């Protein structure tokens, strides 16, 4: 799979832009602030319906414009296709595939898959749990697009349950409110939360060996690194749900389909739903008092460790970079492995101003690791920031203008 054409209208700093691309390496080169990252952000948006830089769509529309349009021409398995997205702040996005409107924009998910490396990745290692949960959920959706609906359903139920806890908490605590409505939302949250949690547990089990191998490769350090899922349900949640280290269902229970492509939510959904309901029952007094849901996937964390210590707070700058890169490389390997299992194609690798941040050793090792990808897109302030092993096509970006020079 590779991106063969990108067209922008009123996206970020671009009134209009047209760019032909090919398989292999393409570097977008130009001083900071000229629009390089805007290009790869648009490509990432086609793949994820989100930005790696901002949480809402409004900043993506050029100032003074009412909407932005992104068109991506794709080549998948020798077949060309066209994805078009219309971004309208405050309204649902509209999408077309091969000129035909689709009912919901999220139906384009999976047509283009990307793995993006960016300086913001450091926050996955050093930042709050929210960023690590987002990393897992974004990868779940990239691997299995139906998880976009699972994620949206869980977030909708969580918002409504929190609103009920805030509005009805005082009357329920006083014994005057009807708890049956809260019971209904407990059930909805347990069902949606169990499916999301099962997917995350399965994903982490499959990522574990890939992250360890990628860290050793990019850091040239065979030291012990690990990732594990910390659930608000307790440390045994993976074992109870039947998630094994290889990501498959355990013979003791759970989903025995043998499918580890991610098409199913994973092992032990009913077990997890029961555990969530029990935990919400125990937490109800505290939740009513605080007006917020205290149990569920929204309270969980992906714990990253170096030896016996958590990476957050203990890893050096270099170790943090190695861990961040390892998470992305592991994501790429996980998605790429599905090509041999009948998938549509390996993801496009995007490296947004990453090489300038790395020391010489990590820079060279990362370049060697990503060079085998079908398509690699790089942004760099100067040509010297692109390692020689990745020399390929070059597009100069100046003041919102793109010009192919090689």
N, C-alpha and C positions, 0 to 999 in steps of 0.2 A: 504494500500500500504506500502511495506517496501523494503529496499535494502537487498538482500540476499548474494551478492558476489560483490567484487570490485577487479579488476585486472588492474595494471598499468605497462606500459613499457616506460621508459625514461621520466617519468613525474616528473618535479622538481628534487628532490634529489633521486628519486627511479629508479635505472636501471630496477628493476623488483619488483613487490609486488603482493601478492595474499592474500585476506582476506575474510573469511566467516563471515557473519553477520546474525542477527536474529531480529525479532520484539522485542520491549522492549528497555531497556537502554543499550547502550554500551559506555564505557569511554575509550578514547585513552589517556594514561598516559605516561609522560616522560618529561625530562628537556626541556627547551626552545631550539629551534634550531635543534631538532632531527627529525622533519618531521611530527608532529601531524597535524598541520594546512594544510600541503600539501595533506593529505588524505581527509579531509573534503572539501578542495578547489576542488579536483578532482570530488568529489560527486556533489558539487554545479555546477561544469562546465557541467556535464551531464544534469542537470536540466535547466540551463540558457544559456549555450554556452558562459559564461563569468566568470570572476574571481572577487571575492569581494576584492581582494588585488591589482591587477594591471589592467591597461586599455587595454593592448595588449596581444597577445598570446605568443610572443617570450619568455618571462621569464618562461613559463610553460614547455618548452622543456629542458631537462637536457643538461647541457653544453657539447658540443661535439657531440650531437646527432642531426639528421636531422629532426626527428619527435617524437611526443609522442602519445601513444595510451592509451585510457581509456575505459575499459569495465565494464559495470554495469549490473548485473543480478537482475531483479526485480520480485517481487511477487505482482500481482494486481488482486484482486478478485478471488484468488485461482489459477490464471494462471501465469505461469512463462514466462518471456520475457528477451531478451538480447539486450542492446544498446551498440554499439561500435562507438567510435569517434577517428579519426586520426587527430591530430593537427599538421599542417605544417606551420611554420611562413612564412608570405608573400604569402601564397596560400590559396584558399578556403579549409576549413576543409571537410573531407569525413566522412560519417556516414553510418552505417548499423543497421538494426533492424532485429533481429532473423536471422542474417547472410546474409540478403538481402540488397544490397545497396539502399539507397534512393537518389533521385535527388539532394536534398539540405539538408544540415546539420540541418537547422532549422525545418525540418519535425519531428525531434525527440522531439521537445519541447512539454511538456505536458505529456510525458510518465513517467517522474519522476518529482515530485514537491517537492521543499524544502522551508523551511523558516529558514534563517540563522541569528543567533544572534552573533555579533562580536564586539570587541572594536571599530572597524571602524564606527559602527552605531552612535557613538557620533557626528560624523561629519554631520549626517543628521539633528541633532538638532542645532549644533553650527556652522556649516559650511555655504558655499555659496549655493544659490538656485540650482545650478547644481546637487548637491547631492540629494536634495529633489525631483527634477524632475526625476532623475534616479530611486529613490525609487518608485515613482508612476508608471513609465513606466515598470520597472522590474515586479511589481505586476500585471500590466495589462497583460503582456505577460504570466506570470505564470497562471493567471486565464483564459485567452483566447489567445492561442498561435498565432492566426492569427495577433495579434497586433505586433508581431515581424516584419511582412511585412509592416504594417502601419508605424511603427517607422522607418524602413529602408528607405521606400519611402520618408517620410518627410525629413529625414536627407540628402538623396541624392538630393532632390529638393532644399533644403536650401543651400547646398554647391554650386550647380550650379547657383542659383540665386545670391548668394554672389559674386561668381566669375564674373558674368556679371556686377554687380554693381561696382566692382572694376575696371574692364577693360573698361567699356563703360561709366562710370560716367562722365568723363570730356567732352567727345564728346556730350553726351546727354544734359548736362547742357549748353553747348555752342550752342545747337540747331542744331547740325550737325548729331547727332545720330538718329537711328530709335528706337522709344520707343515700337514698336510693339512686338519685341522680349521680352522685359521686361514685357509687358502686358501678354504674354503667360506664363511666369514663375510666375507672380503674380497669375494667375488662378490656376496653378499647386500647388503652395504653399498654396493657400486658400483651395483647395480640400483636400490635404493631411493633412494640419494643422487642419481643421475642424474635421476630423475623429479622430485624436489623441486627440484634445481638448475635444470632446464630451465624449470619453472614460475616460479621466481624471476626468472630472466634475462628471460623474456618479459614478466613483470609490470613489472620495472624499466624496460624499453624503452618500455612504454606509459605509465608514470607520468612519465617525464622531461619531456615538454612540458607536462603538466598541472600538475606541481609548479612549474615556472618561471612559468606564467601565474598560478597561485594566489598565489605569493609576491609577485609584482608587484601583484596586486589587493589583498591584505590589508595590505601594507606601504607601498603607494604609492611603491615604489622599483623602477625598471626594471633594477636592477643584476643582474649575471649570477649565477645560482644553478644548481646542478647536483646530480644524484644519479647514482651509478654503482655497479655491483656489483663488489666486490673478492673474488675467489675464491682459495681455497688452491691452485687449479689453475693460476693465472697470469692475467695481464691479458688474454690473447687468448681467454679461454674463450668469451666471447659470440660472437666472430667465428667461432671454430672450430665452435661449435654451430649457427651459422646464424641467430642472433638479430639482427634488424635494428632500427634505431631506432624503427620504427613498430610493433614487436612481432610482425611476421609472419615466417614462415620465409624465409630467403634462398634465392634460386634455385640457389645453389651446393651446397646440401645441406640435410638436415634434414626437417622435417615440412612437406609441401606441401599440407596439407588446405585451406588458406585459411580455416580456422576460427579467428577470434581472439576467441571468446567465453570462452575459458579452459576449454572442455570437454576439451581434450587437454592433455597435460603440456607440450607445446611442442616446439621444434625440437631435433634432434640428440641424442636421449636415448642412442642407442648410442655416439655419439662421446664424450659425456660419461662414460658408464660405462667406456669403454676408458681414457679419461684418468684417471679415478679409480683404476682398477686399477693402471695404471702408476705413479701417484703413491704409492699404498700400498706397492707393491713397493719403491720407492726409500726410503720412510720406515720400512720394517719394522724395521730395527735400532733406530732411535730410539724407535719405538713400543713395542717389546719392553722397551727399557731404562726407559721412563717409565710403561709400563702404561696408555697412553691413545691413542686414535685421533687422529692429527695431521692428517689430510686428510679433507675432506668439507664439506658445507654447514654443519655445526655450527661450523666454523672461519672462516666467511666474514663479510663485513661489508657494509653499505650505507653508502657514503661520501657525505656531504653536504658540499657546498662552496659558499662565497661567494667569487666571483672565483676566485683561485688558491689560496685558503686553506681548510682544513677548517673546517666550522662548529664542530665540537667543539673547544673550547679557544680559539677566536678570535672567535666570534660574541658580540655583546653580548646582554644580556638581551632587549631588544626584537627583535633579529634572530633570536634563538633562538625566541622566541614566534612570530614570523612564519613561521619554517621549520616549526615544529611544526604550526601551523594550516594551512600550505600542504600538508603531507603528508595531513592529514585532508580538506581540501577536494578535493585531487586524488583521494583514495580515493572520495569521494562522487561526483565527476564520472565516474569510471571505472565505478562501479556504476550510476549513473543513466543513462549512455549506453546500457546494455543494455536499458533499457525500450523504446527505439525499435527495438531489434533483436529484440523479441519476449520480453523478460524479464517477470518477474512484477510489477515495480513498483519505484519508487525507494526507497532506504533511508530509514529514520527517522533524523533528525538529533537527537543528544543532546548538549547543552552543559552539562556538570557544573561549575558554579561557575567558569566561564571569564571572563565579562565583568568581574568584579571584579579580575581579574589584569591586565587590559589597559589601556594608556593610551587616551585619548579617541579618537585617530585610528584605531587598530587596532580598537577596540570598535565604532565606527560603521561602518567598512568591513566587518568581519565580519558585523555585523547585517544590512547590506544584501545581502551575498552569500548568507546562509543563509535569508533571509526568503522566498525563492521555493520552498522545499522543501514537499512535500506535508504532512509533519508534523514539527514541531520541538518538542522537550521540553527545558526549561531549568530548572536549579536556581539559586536565588539566595537570599542571606541576607536581603535587603531588596528591596522592589519597585523601588527606584531603580536596582538593579543590572541590571534588564532594560531594554534600549534601547526607546525609545518606538515605533520602527518595528516591534518585535516584540511589541507589546502584544496580548494575546489572552486565552484562558482562564487562570484562576489557581486554584491549589490551595494552601491554607495547610497547612503541616505543623508540628505541635507535639507533642512528646513521643510520637511514634509514631502520632499520629492525623492523618488526612487529611480535609480539608473543602474542598469546592469553593465558592469565594466569587464566581466570575465565569465 
